Amino acid sequence: MIGGELDRMAMAVLQPGFEGTEPPAWLRRALAEGLGGVILFARNITRNVARDVTRNAARNAAPDAAGDADAVGGTAALVAELRRERPDVVVAVDEEGGAVTRLEAATGSSWPGNMALGVAGDESLTRRVARQIGRMVAAAGITLDYAPVVDVNADPRNPVIGVRSFGSDPEEVGRHGVAWIEGLQSAGVAACAKHFPGHGDTVTDSHLALPAVRASREVIERRDLPPFRAAIAAGVRAVMCGHLLVPAVDELPATLSRAVLTGLLREELGFDGLAVTDAIEMRAVAALHEPGEIAVRALAAGADAICVGVSSARGESVYALRDAITRAVREGRLAEERLAEAAGRVRDLAAWYDAQAEARAAVARDADEGLGLAAATAALRATPAEQAAPPLTKAPLVVHLAARPSQAVGRATPLKLGQAIEEILPGTVTAEVHDDGRLPDLSETARPLVIAVHDAVRHAWMRRLLDDALRARPDAVVVETGVPGPPAGRLYLAAHGNSTASARAAARRLTGAV
């Protein structure tokens, strides 16, 4: 194959991120030279700050409103610019709902995340929520949504999955995963099941180091693989491989393992769609090899698209990846047929998206107002259920015991529980305490006390401060927005998520507005 054609094939399998709200010159040039994909993050979302006050006032008056139309419109303009350079570019985004949102990063997601949907237990509700997320993503012109997470949350200490999972039961995760995929893809947007072969039984964040799943092959087969099998049977268009070490399958990280990507995903599970890597700058693999080597090894193992979250300012890093791939082909370390197959699957996904224009037009007319708040409300669980505390009647003090968000989340949900309560009870006071902080003096206030925690089961410092607060104020209400642990306090309210929708649902429950 001549050099130009080989270069274009190598470019076709790359999916880089970039800085800014307009395509930089290097990205336009790369698209013209065959770049197959782009991934968008919150940093790329155009927003009209001048309209924030008006939009927030409208949301306060009608908290059932869903979506950030301004951000979606700005993103659609950006995507249109990308498509002017390359009409069939695959534009991807992480839009899971719940804690992980890019299009609504400035306002918080209008929809609850997976664990809330799993607790609500209604697959038709999950399907409707995913269709509305698809409606938003489709309106932005995006091809591929890197969702849903179908990891089984086997270890509540998991620092990166948690409420992003539908739960700890493989069958439940599989059923809700299928419903989510069906809902999203009915909107004409491709879904992606992640993080293969299962990130739920880990206590390490792969953004920071290489996690290991030490379970036996039998346990992996029984616990982690069923949701992926169900997703594949449901016609999911893409699967994302996690940066995981799974010794029961191979001694190589899954992203670089032919046994995982070809033997397990392709041959055993029968998946023939797009296999994409998690971002290759994550330390789980970046600590092992240079970026070009990671890309080459992932492609050789069976990946089709290389996700690169961070690119250099002038795109040199993207061209370096291209050159590493073409050099590996010329040296015989990467089969040209394997590269051609990968590039073909990228084109196939783009063709599928083009064929869904009618579905996207239909979902644009299918607003489901109030759904996000209703779904989040359905996930609320109070303990003890038969002994609900009377609703708040005056503005409380809300103490947030707040851990730093993971890199997957990117930033904390903008609407905190205290802010959501303040929308209903003006004068609410909020205090935020981190792992190096101290509680405010709780004995000096006659206000009702609400203590908000997130994943207290994972944080000893949070449990310690919570115990201290309850000793000082046994009348406090405790709200858990993460994975619930043992109930604490007179009333323990589990929201099973920390989206804007979940914050508003919990606030309405506490104030009797529900």
N, C-alpha and C positions, 0 to 999 in steps of 0.2 A: 504494500500500500504506500502511496506517495505521502510525503510529509504533511501536506495540507489537510488531507482527509483524516490522517491519524490524529493530527492536532484537534480537528473538529470533534472527533469521537471522544477524545480525552476531555475536551471542554464540556461535552454534552452530559457527562456524569457528575459534574461539579455543581454544588448548590451553596454558594457563599452568601454570607450576610454582608452588609455594608453600613457605613455611617450616613446619617442625614435623611432628609425627607424628600430629596430629589436624587435621581440616578446620577452618580458621579461619572465623569468622562470615561474613566477606565471601565466602568461597568457597561456603559453603552457600547464601547468598543468590543468588550468580551462577548456581549450578546450577539453582535454582528458576526463574531468569529465562531459562533456555535455554542456559547454557554447555555447549558440546558435548563438551569434552575437558579432560583434566588430564594433565600429565606428572609422573612421580615420579622423584626422585633419591635418592641415598644419605641425604640429610638428612631424608628422610621415612620412613625404614625404622625401625620400632620394634624394639628389641632388649632382651633381658633380660640385663643385664650379670652378674647374680648366677649365671647358668648358664654363663658363658663358660668357667670352669675345668673344669667337668664336660664340656662339649662338646669343648674342645680336648684333654682327656685321652682322650676316646673317639676323636677323630680320629687322635691319635698312635698309639693301639693298633690302629686299623683305618684306615690312610690311604686306603683305597679308598672310604670313605664319601663321599657326594656331597650337596651342598646344605646350606643353613643353615635348618633347619626353624623355628627360633625367629624368624628375620627374616621368613620367608615367612608364618608365622602372624600376626605382627604387621601385616604389610602387608595380608594378607587382611582383617583387622579394619578397617583404615583404608579399604580399597576398599569394604567393605560399608557404611561410613558415607557414602561418596560416593554409592553407588547408592541409599541411602535417600532422598537428596535428588533424584536423577535416575537412574532405573534404566538408561537407555540411554547414560549417559556413556561416552565412549571414554577408557579409562585406558591411558596409554602409559608405556613405560620403555625405557631403553637397556640391554639385557641381551644383550651379544654373546658372552659367554664370554671367556676369556683376560683381557686387561688391562682391558677395559671391563665392569664389573659394577656393578649398583646393589643388587640383593638380597643379594649376597654381598660387599659392599664391606668389611665388617669382618673377613672371614676370607679373602678372595681367592677367585677363581672355582674351582669344582670341575672345570671343564672347560677344555681347552686352547683357544686362540683359532684364528682362521682359518688363519694361516700354518702352524701345526702340523698342522692337518687337511689342508691342501694338500700338505705334505711327506709326511705319512703316505700320501697318495695313494689312499685307499679311500673311494669315495663312499658306500658303505653305512655306513661308520664315521661319516662326516660327518652322514649322515641320522639315525643313532642318537643322536649327541651333541646335535643340534638338537632332536630329539624330547624328550630328557631336560631340556634347557633349557626347552622348551615345557611340560614337566610341572611344573617349578618355577614358571614364570610363570603357568601356568593355576591352580595351587594358590593363588596370591596374588590371583586374580580379575582379572588384568590382560587387557585387550582386545588390545593392539597392542604388539609388540616391535619397536623400531627397530633391526632387524638382519635380514639380514646385510649387512655391508660387502661390496659387489661391485666396489669400485674395483680396478683393475689396478695393482699397485705398480710403476710403470714407472721410478721414480727412487728408488734406495735411500736417498737423503738426505731423503726425505719425512718431515717432522717429526710428522705427525699420523695417517698411515695405517700404514705399516710392517707390523708383525706382525698388524695388524687385517685385512689383505688375505689372500686365499687364495694370492696369489703374483703373478708377473710375466707369466704366460702367459694371454692372454684366454680360450682354450678351457678351460684348467684352472679358472680363476676361475669361468667360466660353469657348468661341470659341478658344482663343489662348491657354488656359490651355489644352483643348482637343488635339489641334495640337501638343503641346509640349509633352504631354504624349504619343501620337502616335509615334512621332519621336524618343523619347528616348527608348520606349519599342520595336520599330522596330529594335533597335540595340542590343536587348537581355539583356537589363538592366531594372530592375523594377523601376517604377516611384512612387513617393509619393506626393500626394496633401496635402498641408499644408497652414495655421494652423487652423484646424477645431475648432469651427464652424465659424471662420472668425476674423482675427486680424486687419482688416483695419480701423475700427472706434475706435481707441484707441490713447491716447496721452502719454502712459506709456510704457516703454520698459520692457518686462516680464523678461529680464535678471536681472533687478534691483528691480522690485516690481510687484504686481499683478494688471494687467490692468483690466478695467471694460468696457464692451460694454453695454451702458445704453439704447439701442434702444428697441422698442417694439418687440414682437414676430412677428408681421406683417411685420415690417421693416426688421428684420433678415431674414424672409422667402423670401421677395422680393429682398433683396440686397445681403446678405452674402451667402445664401445657394445655389443659382443657379449654381455657378461655381463648387461646390462640387458635386451637382447632375449630372452635365455634366461629370465631371471627373469619377464618379462611372459608369455612363452609357458607358463611353469610355473604361472601363476595367482597370482603374488604380489599381495597385497591392497593394498599401499601402496608408494609410491616417495618417497624424500626427496630434495629438490633441495639440492645443495651451494651454498655461497656462493663461486662461482667466476667468474672472467672467462674466457670462451672466445671470443676474437676471431674464430675461424674460423666461429662461428655467429652471434654478436651482440656489440656493443660494450657492452651492459648486463650486469651480473652475472646469472648464470643464474637466481637467485631472483626477479629482477625482469624477466626477459626472456620476452616472449610467443613469440619465436622458439624459445627452449629449451623452455619448459613446454607450450606449445600446439603449435607447429609441429613440434618434434622429438619430444617425449614422447608427445603425444596423437595427432597426425596421422601422423607417420612411423612411430613404434614401436607405435602402436595401443593405448596404455594407457588403460583407462577406469576404473581404481580411484582410490583416494585419493592425491592429490599433496600432500605436506606440506613445509613449509619446514624447514630447519635453524633453530636458535634465533636469533631476530631481534636479540638483544642482542649477538651476536658482532660483533667490530669490522669484519669484512669488509664488512658492510652498515650497521652502526650508525654508522660514520664518515661515511656518505653522506647519510642521512636520519633524521628523527625516527621513532620506532617506529610511530606511526599511519600515516605515509606509506609506510613499508616494507610494512606489512600491506596497505594499499590497492593498492599497485603489484604486490605478489605475487599478490593475488587477481585483479587485472585481467589479469595475465600468464597465469594458469591454475592457480595453487595453490588447494587446497581447505581446508587447515588451516594455521593460523599457530601455530608452536611458539614459546612464550615461556618461556624457562627461569627467568627471575627476575621476580617481581612485587613491587609495593610492599606494605608491611606491612598496609595496609587495603584492598588491591585497587583503589586508584584508577587504577593503570596499566592494569588490565584494562578498566575502564569507559572509560578514555580511548581505548583501541583500538576498543572498540565504537562510541564516538561518532565517531571518525575514519572508520570504515567507513560508518556510516549517513549521515554528512555527504557523503562522496564519492558515494554513491548519489543523494542529493538534488541534488547539484551536477552530476550527469551524468558524473562522472569514472570511476565504476564502475557498470557495467550491473547493474540489479536482477536480470536473468536469470542473470548470471554468479554473483552472490552466492547466488541460490537454488540454482543447480547445485552450488556448493561445499557449501552446507549439506546438500543432498540426498546428496552422496557421504559426508559424515560420518555421516548416518543410515544409509546403506547398509552402512557398515562395522559399525556397532553391530548392525544386523539380522543380518549374517553371523555375528558373534560369538554372538548369541543362538541361532542355528541350530546352533551347534557344541557344544551342551551334552553330547550323547552322546559326542562325541570326547573332551571333557575328562574325563568320567567314566571312559572307558576308559583313558586315559593315566595317570590317578591310580593304577591298579592295575598299571602297567607299569614298575616300577622296574628299572633296568639297573645294578645295583651294580658298582662297580669300573671302569665304562666310562671315566670321566674320566682315571684314572691309566693305563689301558691305551692310550687314545688319545694321551696325552702321551708315553708311552714309545715308541709307534710313530713319533713325530716326531723322536726323538733321532738325531743324526748325528755320529759321531766322525771326526776327521781326525788322522792317517791311520787308516783303518778297520782295516787289517791289523796295526796296531801299538798296540793298546789298552794303556794304562797299567794296572799292577796296581791292584786296588781299594784305597781308603784303609782302613787297619786301625787307625789311631789318630786321635784328634780333630785336625783341621787348623785352620789359620788361614785364614779366608775373607775376602778383601778385595773389597768391592763398590765398583766404580767407578760411581757412581750419578748420572745426570742427573736433573733435575727432571722429573716426569711432565707430559704435556700436559694441557690443561683437559678434553679428551675423556675421558681416563682418570680424572681427578678426584683420585686419590691413588695412591701407589705400592702394589703388591701387598703385603698385610700379611705374608705368609709369604715371607721371603727365602730364597735358596739356603742361606745359612749356618744359618738356623733349621731348614730341612728336613734338613740334614746332622746337626744337633745332635739331632734326634729319633732318629737312628740311632746317632750317636756322641756321647754326652754329653761335655761339656767342650770342644766346638768353640767357637772364639773368632771373633767377627765384627768387622770394622772397615769402616766406610763412609766413602768419600772422594768429595767433590764437586769441582766444577771449580775451586774456590778452596782446595782442601785439599792435603795432602801425604800420601804413602805412609808407613805405619809402617815402623820399622826392620826390614827383612826378614832381615837377616843375623844378628839376635840370637835367632832362634827355630829350634828343631830340628823344629818341627811341619811336616807336609806343608802346602803352600801351594796354595790354590785362588783364582783371580782371576775374579770374576764381572763381566761387562760387559753393557751393553744398548745396542745400536745404536752400537758403537764406530766403525763406518764413517761416522757422522755427526758425531763429536766429536773434533776434533784433540787436545784436552786429554786425552781418555780414551786415545787411541792413544799419546800421549807417555808417560803414566804407565804404561800397559801395557808399553811398550818398556823403561822404567826397571825395572819389576818383574821382567821376564824376564831382564834383564842381571844383576840381583842374584840371581835364583833361576830358572835355566833349567829346573829340574825342576818348575816350577809347572804346574798344570793350568788351562787357560783355558776358561771356560764363557760362551758368548754366549747371552743370553736374548732378543735382538732380531733384527734382520735381519743375517745373517752377512756378514762381509767376508772378506778374505784370512785363512786359518788362521794362528794364532799359537801358539807354545809347543809343548812336547813332545806334549801331547794337547790338542786343541781340540774341545770338545763343544758343538755347536749344539743348543739346546733349541727354537728357533723360537717362543718365547713366554715370557711371565713371569706366568702364572697360578700359583695354588697347586698345581694339578695338575702343571704343567710343573716347578716347583721340586722337588716330591717325586719326580717321575720322574728328574730329573737327579741328585738326591741318592742315589736307589737305584742308579742306574747307577754313580756314582762309588764307592760303598761296596760294590759287589758284591751288593747285596740283590736285584737283578733276575736 
